């Protein structure tokens, strides 16, 4: 094998489109491993890059941050991995542990550098982790961004306890992992969605309460009533400026809002931030997590023995269709490009 098929961002009328190209296959250098990718999962961030909403110079770079596969060769000096090992890549491969540094943005795959949507990828030895015991490569591909984000929000930064309540907005990748982590921890979750069917599915995964935001646009008032007018201890806030006001109204005194997503845009908050002051609450900006978070999360997953929720799978040749499916917003959990199909 001398060629490596990959999906690149190609400039297109001020935004980008995905184009399948052939690249030369590069052997691993010192401290590197070569991985045959088996699956990639799609994140909203990939749509942001495709639409050029963040004005990032991604043209010519391989798309998508999240993937998993099998090590097929290692460079000199590598001791952590051997051919045949199954690994998942880290979203921030240089963020091993400890506080975040802005320098980590220079090496985020699918953004500042080449991503995972290729047949083969190179990793630094410390840029990946072993997949959870018993998981398939396609299942493990869902973890690097969405799962680690939910873990960092609830467990690393949030320090979630079993006697606390979590408000989860939506039923996408981050939201469903947050629901699974909260349920495994013994905490109570309230899920807000516009789909009655998705809310029923959330209940089957352990949601304590659900709120249909189509039937109840002022869902924050319903959350307030459900919690005995105390509010929730944690909010998984993926909406951004359009939902932050209601999240502030829902959070309890001393509660924590994990500010994660921008589904409603990149603009300023549409409501006053003063409730944050009156409640002595806090907002944590969450942009995925470290390799140490990933390892701790995998240990938790193995201990509690649950699997990701994969909504749809696409073949490698259908990768552009996978992003289109995510844009439709009808998924529950994760969308995966499964190379085995």
N, C-alpha and C positions, 0 to 999 in steps of 0.2 A: 504494500500500500504506500503510494507516494503522494496521493492527493487527499485533501481534507475538505469535504463539503461544509459550507457554513452559510448562515443567513446574516447578511450585513445590512446596516442602515445605509440607504442610498438617498441622497438629497432629491426632493421632489416638491416643487412649487412652494418653497418656504418651510416645508416639513420634511418627512422622510417616508420611505416605503421599505419593506423588506425585500431583499434580493438574494437568491441563492447563488453562491459563487464557489469556485474551486480555489483553494489555497495550497501551497506546498506543505507537506507534513514535516514538522520540525521535531527533531529528536530532543529529549530533555538534556539540559546542561547540568552543571554541578548544582546539587541541592534541589533539583526539579524532578517532577514525575510527569509522565504522559498518561492521560486518562482517556479511555474510549467511552464517550458519553452514552448513557443508556436512556436518559430522559431529562427533560427540562420543564420547569413549571413557569407559568406566566404570571406577572404581577402588574398592578396598575402603573407602577413606575415605568414599565416597558411601553405602555401606551403614552405616558407623558413624554418619553423620549421620541417615540414614533411621531407624535403630533408636534414635537418641538415646543412644548408648552413651557419648558424650563430653559430654553435657549442654550442647550448643551451641544457642543461640537461632536456629535456622535457619528457623523458621516464616515463611512468606511470601517466602522468598528462592528464586531460581531455582537449581536443582540443578546439580551436576557442575562440576568445575574444568577439564576438558580438552576442547578443541575446536579446530577449524580452519575457515576459510572464505575468502571473497573480499571484499575491500574494495569497498564500493559508493559511499561518499562520505567526504569528509574535512572537518574543521573548519578554521577560519582558523589560519594559522601552521604547519600540518603540512607538513613537507618530506620525511619519510622514506617516505611511502606515497602511492599514487595509486589511483584506482578500477581494479579488475582485478587488483591484487596479491593473491597467496594468502598467508595468514598463519596462524600458530598462536599461541594465547594463552599467556602465562606464568602459572605457578601462583602465584608471588609477584611481581606486576607492579611493585612498588616496589623489589624486591631486584635492582638492576642489576648489582652486582659487589661484591667485597670481603666482609668479615665479615657474618654474619647479625645482624639486629636484631629484637627482639621486636615492634617496631612493624610489621613486615611482616605479622604475623598479622591486622592490621586490614583488609587488603585482599585476602585470599585468596578467589578466586571459588568459589562453591558452599559457602561456610562463613560467613565474616564479611560477605560481600556477594554480590550476585547472581552466579550462575555462567553456564555456557555452554549449558545445555540449553534453548535458545530459537531462534527463527528468525533473530533479529537481536540482536547485542550491540554495545555501545560499548566501545572500548579507548582508553586514553591512547596517544599516539603511541609511547611507549617500553614499552608493556605487551605487546608481541607480537614475534614474529620471523618471517622468511620461512621457508616450508616448504622442506625439502631438495629439491634439484634432481631432477626426474623423479618425485617422489612425488605420489600423489593426496592430495586433502584428507582422505579417510577414513584413509589411512595416517598422515598428519601428525597427526591427532587423537589418536593413541596416545602422542604424545611428551611433553607438558608435565609430567606427574607421574611415570609409571612409568619412562620412558626417562631423564629428567633425574635422577631418584633413583638409578638404577643407575649413570649416568655420574658423578655426584658421589661415590658410594660408592667406585667402583673407580678412577676417573681423577683427579678433583679432590682428594679427601681421601686416597684409597688410593695414588695414584701407581703404578698397576699396571705391572709390568715383564713382558716376554715370558718370563722364566725363572721366573715365580712360578705358584702354584697357587691356585685359587679354589674355595671350597665354596659351592654355591648351593642354598638350601632351597626346594623347590617348583618349580612350572612356571607361575606366574602372570605378570602383566605385568612386574613388576620383575625377576623371576628370569630370564625369557627374554631380556629386553634385556641383563641382566648376562652371560648366556651368549654372546650375540652380540658384545658388546663385548670380552669376554675372548678369544673365538676370533679376532676381527679383530686383537687385540693380540698374538696368538701365545702366550697363556698357556694353562695347562691347567685345565680345569674338572671338578669332581666335582658331579654333580647328585643330590639326594636327593628322592625322591617315593614316594608310595604306589601309583602306577600304573605297571605294566610297559609299557603302551602309551605313556604319556607319556615314560618313560625312553628308549624306543626312538626317539621323535621328538627327544628332546634329543640323542641320539647323532648323529642326522642333521644337527643344527645345529652339531656340533663338540665335544660333550662328550667329555672324555678318559675319564672313568669315570662310572658311575652306581651308585646304591645304592637298593634297594627297601626302604623303611622298614617296609613291612608284613611282609616276610619277614625283615628284619633290624631289629628295634626298637632295638637298641643300635647304631645306625648310626655313632655316633662311633668305635666300636672298629674298624669296617670302614674308615672314613676314615683312621684312624691306621695301619692296616696298608697301605692303598693308597699312602700317602705314605712308606713305609719307616720308620714310627714317628717321622716328623719333624713331621707336622701340616701344615696349609694356611697359606698366607701371608695369605689374605683369606677372610672369611666374609660372605656376603650373608644376614644374619639377619632373616628376615621373620616368624618365629614369635612372638617375644617371650618371656615368662617360662617358657613350657612347653618351649622348645627351647634356651634360652640356655645351660643347663648342658652340654648335649652340644656346643654350638658352642664353649664354653670348652675342653672336652676335645679338640676337633678342631684348634684353632688352634695354629700353630707358635710357637716362641720368637720374640718380637718381632713377631708377627703382628698383624693388624688385623681387628676385628669391626665391620662396619657394621650398627648396630642400627637397623632400618628399620620393621618391622611389629609388629602386635599381634594376629596371627591367633589366638593362644592366650589373649588377654585383656589386661587393663590392670593385673593384680596385680603383686606383687613377684616377683623371681626365685625359683624353686623350688630352686635349688642354690647352693652357696657360690660367691662371686666370687673366692676366694683363688687359683684357677689363673691369674687375670689377673695377679696379683702374681708368682707363681713363674715365669711365662713372660715377664715384662716385656712383656706384650702390651697392646693398647689397644682401647678401645671408642669408636667414633665414632657419635654420634647423628646420623642423616641424615634431614632433612626436606626433600626435593626439593633445589633448588639455585637459583642466580641466573640472570638473563638471560644473563650472560657464559658461564655453564656451558652453557646451551641453545645459544648460538651456536657454542661450541667443539665441542659434541657434533654439531651438524648438519654442521660442516665434516668431522669424522671420519667420519660416516655417508656423506657424498658421496665421500670419499676411498676408502672401503672398499666402497661400493656394495652395501649390503644393505637388506632391507625388513623391516618389522615382521611379526610373526605375529598375524594376526587370526583368532580362533577362530570367532566368530559375529557376524553383522550383523543389526540390527533396524531397522525403519522408525521414523521420528520418533514416529508414533502408538503404537508399541510400547515406548516408553522405559521404562515401568515393568516390562515383561517382561525388559528387558535387565538391570535390577538384580536381578530374581529369578533370572536365569540365573547371574549372578555369585555370588549367595548359595549356589547349589547346589554351587559349588566344583569343577565338572567341566571348566572351561575350560583351554585351553593357550594362553598368550599373552593377547591382549586381546579384550574384547568391545566392539563399536562400534555406536553408533546412526548409521546412514548415511542422511542425508536424501534421497539420490538414489534409494533403493529405492521 
